[in-house]
Amino acid sequence: MLKVKALGANGKEQSHSVQVHGLATTFKWPLTFEAQSVILDSHYLILRWTLEYRLLATALASFPRVQVNAETNPVEKVEKERIDRIAHAPSLT
């Protein structure tokens, strides 16, 4: 279940639970007010593999290998490899 919250003027809010099926789920939700914003899963209970998370994972992918090989690699080489991986991560723009 995905928790959804609609926020309106003057502190109005209404919550709803949606059963999610597959990559995309369409639903209708009649509100008693005009929504100004909608918050999906505010407590991050469902994994969202967004571009930002993929970029972070790519940038951090070298750390386990660097930590394992730290005894055989000079510090400068390890740091250069880390910086290179971050520099070559896909851009957000």
Secondary structure, DSSP 8 states (H G I E B T S, - for coil): -EEEEEEEGGG-EEEEEE---SS--------SS-EEEEEE-TT--S----HHHHHHHHHHTHHHHHHHTTTTS-HHHHHHHHHHHHHTS----
